[in-house]
């Protein structure tokens, strides 16, 4: 979907509409790489296993600007998911490698570089090309500054400017979803140009529809965005550049319920990060159990399990992250907590928790050292 970057009053008039307004019958239906229409079945962290038009990808994935670095992106370009070497592996952008330009642009605006790589492929099949296409295709790789039916604005010419423009626009629409000012807002129903009425359930999905207001399952639109992003994230996982999606927590018979003590309030948690009274509260929805970790500033605790490197995830619940037990007052080892995200009201769902940055507890695992915004006890 092409951006319209117009001067003066025209730009002001367009500022209240979607940044992407190419009213095609089916955007990306003429996409050059036919492989991209084969449904990706590999499970990857941060994207739903099957296409969900109201949840295209997780907020955490969308904003993970440190997901991959220059070396990982360069290796990806050298050996793409199509089994070929992308011409960008040799491209220079303002004195830097194309990989460095993509990563720098992503980090400047707080967007996952994989999201930008996928967007380049969605727009012009750039990643799938082994030889350099026309200068115009490279110079306007994201369609920024190219109003529909008009010549592209030379002020936005160049891959470096295109990366910055795309990252800036995606982030602006994400922040606009939070503020309620973007064309699409999480939790607010709207109609796509298909037309289909839907309600994005997070800010990342709202941003993607502000950028491309189409669904088009199996044909284009945000279905293609999801499928290509999933393909690329899977390739990075297979190369060891990303943590793999955790295995589903094993199903086991639920322990028999003990008679409730009438003097004790009852509380049943569904998953890690939920409020609890005692360990018996932490019998999870999938049949497994955790422990109730005391929170100093609350009458209730938080359900958790011990960890080294990675934590389990459960469909329909917020993603988790392994941190040092010392952050919860423990002596050693790691504990799982939830990441700070919209699905848990940024940690406000459970009393006594706050959002804070924390490093991963790696322990004896081979997990990648990383940090994230997670739910930690209030001081």
N, C-alpha and C positions, 0 to 999 in steps of 0.2 A: 504494500500500500504506500502510495507516494505522499510526501509532505508538501504542503503549500506554504511557502515562506514569501509573503507579499509585503510591500512597503505600506507605510502611512495608514490611511483610513481602511484600506482593504485588509491589512493585517489585523486592525482592531476589530473589524467586522467578523473576521474568521476566528478570533480568539475565543469566542463563546461556543464554537463548534468543535467537532473532532479534528485533531491534527491530520488525520487521514480521511480524506473525503472522496476518494476515487470511486464513483458510483458505477462500478463494473457489474455486469451480470453475475460474474463469479470471479472475485479476485483470486489470483494465483492459479486459476484453472488451466492457464497456459504455461504453468511452471515447467521448466525444461528438464529437470531431473526426475524421470518417472519413478525411480526407486523410492522417492520421498512419499509416494502415495501408498506404499506397502506399510501396513500398520506395524509399529514397533511393539513387540510383546515383552521385551526385557524389562524387568522391574528396576527402576532407578529411584534414588532418594530425591524427593522434592517435586516429583510429578506423579499424577495419578496413573495407576496401571492401565486404566481404560479412560478414554476421553470423557471428561466431564465439562460440559459447556459453561457451567457456573463456577468451575474451579480448574482453570487451565494449568496452573502451577502454584506452588506454595510461595508465600511472601518471603520466607527465609531463603529459598533458592533464588528468587528474583533479585534479592538485594545482596547476595553473597559475592561481593566484589573481590574477595580473596579466595574464591573457589579454586581458581587455577592461575598460574603465573605465566610469564613470558616463555619460559622453557617448555612448560606443558603445552601451551598454545602452539609454539613452534613445532613440537613433536606431532601434534594433531594435524597441522598443515602438511607436514612431511608424509604423514600416513593417515589419510582421511577415512571416514567410515565407508567411503565408496571404493576403498582399495587402491586409491590413486594419490599422487602428490599434487596438492593444490599449487597453482602458480604463485599464490601469495607467499609461499615459503621462501621465495627469492625476492619478493617485492620490498622496496625501501619506501618509507613514508616519512618525509621531513627528516631524513637522516637516520631514522630508526628502522628496525625490522617491522613488517606489518604486524607480527605478533605483539611487539612492544607497543605499537600504536593502539591496537585493540584493547590490550590490558590497561594501558594508561588511561584511555578514554573511559573505559568501564569504571575504573577506580575513582576517577575524578568526580563521577556522578553517582557512585554507589550502586552500580548495576553489575550483575554477574556477567563476566566475559562470555560465558557459554550462551547467554541470552542474545548477545550481540552477534556472535558467530552464527547462531541459528537464524537470526533476522537477516543477515547477509545472504544466506542460502534461500530463505523464503522469498526475498525481494528479487534477486537476480541470479539465483543458482551459482553464486560466486564460489563457494567452497568446493563444489563439484567440478570446477573447471581446471583442467590440467595446463592449458595454455592461456596466456593473457588475452581476455576479450577486448572489445573496443575500449578506447580511452574513456568514452562516455560512460560505459558500464562500470568501470572502476571508479571514475571521478564522482559518480552519483550512485554509489553502491547501495545506499539506503533510500534513495529517492528524495532526500532532503533538498528543498529548494526547487522542486520540480512540480509546479501546479499542473493539474490535469489539463491536457490539451494546449499547454503553453511550453515555451522553451524554459529550460532549467536556468536558475539564477547562478551566474558565475561566481558570486560571493560564497557559494557553498560547494565550489568545485574542489575535489581532492579527498582522498580516502580519510585523511586525518580529520578534516572538517565534517565529513559524513558520519564518522564514528562518534564524534563529540555531539553532533546534532541529534543522532538517534538516541544515544544514552541520556542526553539532557531531556529530550522529549518524553521518553519512557519514565524517567524519574519525576518529571514535572507532573505527569498524569497520575503516578503513584501518590505523590504528595497531595495532588488535587483531589484524589479519592478520599484521603484522610480528612481534608478540609471541606469536602463536599462541593468543590468548585469545578471538577473535571466533567467532561461529557458523560462519563460512566463513573459511578460511585458504588463502592461495596455496600451491599444491603439495600440498594435502591433499584427497583425494577426499571428496565428500559427495553427498547425494541431495536434489534439489529437491522441491517439493511437486507437480510435474507427474504422476508422479515421473520424474526423469532423473538418472543418476549422472554427475557431471563433476568435473573438477579445475581450479579457476581457476589460470591461469598467471601472474597478477600480483595485487597488493594492491587495485588499483582494482576489478577484477572481483570479488574476494572481498567487498569492501565492498558492492558493488551487490547481491550475492546475500544478504548478511546483512540488507540493507534490504528486498529483495524476492526471496524464495527460489523464484522461478519462471523458467522459460525461455520457453515458449509462443511458438515462432516464428510470426510473421504474425498472432498473436492478442492478444498482451499481454505481461506479464512483462518480463523484461530485453531481449527482442527489441524491445519498444516503447521502452524506455529508449534502446537503441542507435539505433533509427531516428529518434526525435525529436531526440536529441542531435546526430546526424549532420546532420539538416535544419537545426538552429539554427546549428551550427558552419559549415555551408556558407553560410548567409545572412550571417554575420559576415565570412567570407572574401570573398564577393562584394561586400560593402560596403567592403572594404579595411581592415577592423578587425583581421583576422588574416592571418598569412602563409599563402599558398596551399600546398597540398601540392606538394612539388617534383616536377618531371617525372622519370619513370623514367630512370635513367642509360642512355644509348644502348648498344644491343648492338653489339659489334664482335668480329671474330675474335680469339681469344686468340693472343698472340705465341707462336711455337714455343719450347718449353722448351730451355734450354741444358743441356748435360751438367753434372751436379752435380760440384762440386769436392770430392773425398773429404775434404779437410782442413776443409771448412766445414759446420757443422750445417745441416740442411735445415729449413725452416719455410714453410708455405704459409698465407697469410692469406686470408680470405673477403671481408673488408670493412673499411671505415674503422674504426680503433680497435683492430684486431687486432694481435697481436705479429708482428714481422718481423725478419729478419736483414739483408736488403738490399732494394733496389728490386725485384729479381726475385721476392721473396716476395709482393709486393703485386699479384698478378694476380688480380683479384677474380672472384667466382663468376658475375658477369654478363658476363664477357669484357672489362671495362675494367681499367685499371691505375692504381695510385697510386705514391707514393714512400714509402720507409721513413725516418721521422723519428727521429733518435737521441734516446734518453731517458737523461739523465745518471746516474740511479740504477739502471739495469738493463743486463743484457748484451744484451738485445734492444731493438728500437725499436718504433714504432707506425706502421701504415700510415695515410696521409692523402692528401688532394688539396688544392690551393689553392682559395680561395673568396673571394667578395665577397657578403656578406649571407646567402645561403642555401647549404645543402649538399644533395647528393643523398641520398635514402634508398633502401634496398633491402629488399624484402619478406622477412620472416623475420629481419631484423637490427635492432639497436638504432637509434633515431633519432639524427641527427647535428646539429651546431651549429657555426657558423663563428665562430672566435675570432681574435684578433690573433696573427700568427706570432711576435711578440715573447715571448709566453708560453711558446713552445717554444725560445727562444733565437734566433729569426730576426730579421731587420732590418725588414722591411716586408711588407705584404700580410696575407692571412688564411689560416688552415689549418682544415680540418674535423677535429673530434674527436667522440667519442660523448658523449651526455648520460649523466649518472650515473643509472642505473636498475637495477631488479632483474634485467633481462635480461643485464646484464654484471657482476652481483654488485657493483654500485655502484663500478665501475672496477677492482675487484680481479682481474678476469680477465687483464689485461695487466700484467705486472710493470713497476714504475717509474711507475705512474699513481696519482693520488689524486683524490677528488672535491673540487671547489672551485667557487665561484661566479665566473662570468666574463661580461663584456659581449659582445654580438654585435659582430663586426667587420663594419661596414656597407660601408666602402669607397665606391665610386662607385655602389652599387646603391640601389634605392628601398626596401629592406627596413626594417622597423620596428626602431628601437632597442630592445633587450631584453636581459635577462640570464638565465642559467640555470645550474643545477648541472651541471658537465661534468667530463670526465676530463682532467686536466692533469698535467705532469711533477711528480714528487715533488721537493721542494726539496733 
